[in-house]
């Protein structure tokens, strides 16, 4: 399987990870829940990567697929006052990935990142590997380090 910017970025800094490919169903209602089911893992261990506009700057929020991103909490955690979801086309341009396959790692234009505190409950978590039907499993400590992320309660 050819690498993605996410796998290239992780390998370049020596972060241990496992690749998990699965057959993506284009009709799936929730990419994250589809991944959890296809990979046979607890949905709370699978995290989605979302981009938000916080006071006119893009911030990445990473939350379990079983939760919603709390925009107010994301704004506070990133030192802002107001947040709104970023336009999907902008998210794709900024990251270099397609919606449903946006990885928190290897983004074209890195942005401040906040990871929900529940990630620290697991030995490993799953995030998009950079395309639909492809997830990466890595430790939350490594995810925080490689994204330069902070940890806060941003899921509801």
Protein Blocks (a to p, Z undefined) as FASTA:
>chain_A
ZZdfklmmmmmnopacddddddddfkbmblklmmmmmnopafklpccdddddeehiacdd
dddfkbccdfklmmmmnopabdcdddfklmmmmnopaehiacfehpabacdddddfklmm
pmbdcddehighiacdddfklmmmmnopacddfbZZ
